[in-house]
Amino acid sequence: MNRTYVIQTLGCQMNVHDSERIAGSLDAAGYTPALEGQDPDLIVFNTCAVRENADNKLYGHLSFLAPTKKANPDLQIAIGGCLAQKDKGSIIKRAPYVDVVFGTHNVGSLPALLERARIEQRSQVEIKEALEHFPSTLPARRHSAFSAWVSISVGCNNTCTFCIVPQLRGREKDRPSDEILGEIRALVDEGVTEVTLLGQNVNAYGVDFGDREAFAKLLRECGKVDGLERVRFMSPHPRDFTDDVIEAMAQTHNVMPHLHMPLQSGSDRILQSMRRSYRVDRYRAIIEKVRAAMPHSTITTDLIVGFPGESESDFQASLDVCSELRFLAAYSFKYSKRPGTPAAQMPDQIDEDVVAERYDRLHKKLNEVSLSVNEDVIGSELEVLITDIEAGRAQGKSRDFRLVHFEVSGEEGARPGDVAKVKITSAKPHFIFGEKIEIRKSRGGDAFELRKMEAEKNGVFLGVPQLKSSLVK
C-alpha cells in the first residue's frame, strides 16, 4: 500500500512553492496525498526562520506530535526549509523522534532520505550549503489548477541587518529567461491562466548574468505568451526598481496593475540602520511613477515595528507614510531578533510592551487606510478571477489585487478559474463586496473542472494536502 503524506507550510510564497515541489517529489516516489480525515504515514514541515514565532510554532507542533510518534513509530516526520537550514542537527537534539532534516538546497532529496531513515532506523540530516541544481527541475503538485508560482531566481545578495534569509538561501542565482518562459508556456498548456514570478529580490533578476534590464524584458516576453491572462511578481526591492520595469508593467497587457514592494520603515534613520540602501524619498518617487503610469494601480507593502533604536518619532514616520501613500494592504511584523544577524547585537532593543502597543496602533492605521482605498472603487466594475466558490458565494482577486466577494447561483455553473465582471457595492478594510454582472468561462475553469473530476475518479487529494488541526495545535 502506498504511504500517505501531508505538508505543513510555514513562511513566504517561496516556501509555498517549495512545498509544491516537495509534494511533487513525493508523488514521483510513489507516495499518495492523505485524504481528509486520514492519518498520514508522513508529516512534512516546510519551515520559516525569518521570525522567532516561526521557530516556536514548529517546536510546538513537534511537542504535540511526540505522543503520536511514540504510539505509532512507523509515522515519519520530516523538517525542511529555512529553519532546517539554520538549526541543522540541533533539531534532532531537541526532537530526537524526527526522522529527516533537509535544507533549502536539497528539497528533492526527501524521498531518498526517508527511505534511508526507514532502513537504517535512525534520523537523517542532510543540509547542502549551496544550490547545485535549480529546483524548478523538480516535479510539482500545484495548489491551484489555474494559478501557478514560477521561480525566476533564488537567494539574495542584500545585507539587511534584520534578515537571515541570505545566510539560508545563499547568494542570488538566476534562471535563464528561455527556461522560465518554457516553464510558463508548459503551465499555460496545462490550463494555467495566471502566474506569479518569484524571487527573494525579484527585480534584481539579471544580476547573475550582468543584464540590468533583464526583469523588464522578462515581463514583456510574458506578454507574448498566448493564453496567459495575468502576470504578477513578488517581492521587488526599491533599490533595484527601475523606470524600465514601470514601463513594462504599464505597457504589457497581462501584467497586473499591482505592486507589492516592502518599505519596512517610514524613518530614514531606521532604514539606514536596517541597511536598506534607499530612503523614503526614493520609495515615494517609485510609487508616484507607478501611479502616473498606471492610475488605477494598487500598492501593498511590508512594515517592521520595533526595530532596535526605533523612537516614537521614527514610528510616527511609518504611520505618516501609510497615510500618505495609501497602501491597499501591508504585511506588518513585530521585529524579531534573529541570532547571527547584525540587528540582534544592536543596542537599544525595544521593550516588548512598547512594540506590542505600536503594532496595535499600526494595525489600526492600516485598517483605516485600507478601508478608504477600498471605498474608492464602490460603484465601479472590476474583473475578478474566481478562486473559490462555497455555498453560493464566490471570492476572487481583481486585477489590482483586491479580494472580492459576490453571490453566484448554481444555474450559472461558475467555477474557480472563471472570470467575473463584478460591480462593487460596499467595502471592508480587507475585502470588498459586489454584485455579479456576468461570468466568462475560462480555460482556468476548464482546468479546475478537469482536476476535480480526476480527483473524484482516482480518490486523490485536490492540490497539496495540508496538515489539519487534529494533528497539531
Phi, psi and omega in degrees: 000138180295142176280143184253158184216157166225160182230135173251116183258125176242133173115210195274181180297329177297322177292322177300316179294319177299323178296325175297322178289320177300314179297318179297320179294321177294318177303314182296334180272003176099004175284161180233135176301136178289139178278165179305127178084357182267134176285123184281161174271343182219133174240124180247128173255119175258108200257166177241152178231011186290324181231153182298328181301326179293321175301310183299321181296315180298308184292333172294316176300316182295320178298320180294328182277347184306312179297325179296317179295321180294321180285334181226084183298340179286342174297131176253143179236128180235141180239123177231185176091193189293322179293322176297318179298324182282311189271338176048234185292345180293339176297317180294325178296321180280329182222079186297348179274358174288135185272322186219136170237124180225155190260188183287341184261002182216047180298331181287351181278351189304310182303318180293321179293322177297317179296319178296320179297322179292317183290315184275347180058040174208159184293147179242130177236119177225109180237112176269141186272349180214153180283127179263320180227137180298128188295350179295345179285348180281152173293159181219142169255104187284148175296321187242146176281337189240355180228138186217150171271144175225113179283128176254344177201161171228156179084174185207137179261002181280165183230044178303136189289343182264353195251134180259354187302316180302328178291333187261327181261346178086182178288158185297135175229122185259145174274148173299142184297326180293329177291317179298311182294327175297319177295318181297316180297321178295321177296316179299321178299334179273358179109000178290134178244349180225132173235149173241119179282131186242145171190152176300327177219076198299326184274002169275001180309131183110343181297330183291334179234019167074035178232103183290342180261010187297322183291316177299319178298320180296318178300316180295323178294326176300327179293345181265358183276111180298133178091349178272110188267331184220135175233128175234170175206152175195152351248133178278165177246134181304328181301323186259007185276113188247163183298329181293332176290318178299316179297318180295320177299313185290329188261353182257117193300329185258005172275124189286148181279058179217136179233121170257112182224114182299132173262313179078317177202149176268006181254125177299323181296318179288321177301321178295318179293329176285347185062050183270353172061022170208168177234172187301322180300320178295316179298313181300319182296322178297314181297319179298320179292320178298316182288330176291322181281329181225084187303334182260019180282160176238156182235132169238162188207177172241143179222140177248133179251135173086025175299146182310130179086359181294120178269174177297323179290325175298315180295319179299326178297323176295317177299318182296319180294322177300317179293318184290313187270350171050069178290138172298321179200161176216136172272109185251143185223144168284135178305136180236123181288120180248119179305137180096354178257149179302324183296332181295337181261001183288148173288175175061043171296138188276138179301140184301324180294322178293317179299315181297319180294318178293321179300317178296318179295322178296317179298320178298315179296315181298321178295320178298315182292315181298320178298316180298317180295319179290326178295337180299334185258006176298130182095347180267167178252129182239148174270124188238125172277114184289127180251341183200144175225128180208128176053043176079005178241130178255151171223155180188183182248133173286170179301325181267020167079018174277142175275123187240133175247140176201160182275145173225153177255153182298330182293338183285340180065029180294144181227151168306137184102338174283167183240131181244147168262125188231132173268124186280131185246332180202167187220148169235171181300325188250357179197169178228157179249151178206177176245131182294134173262312178201161177235131178256122175297140187227157172301329177296320176295321176300317181295319178297315182297319179295316180296319180297317179297319179294321180296316180294322181292317187263355180066038179248165183283140178277107182090201182269122183289129182253151181293132182263163185293345178292340181261332180222163174247000000 
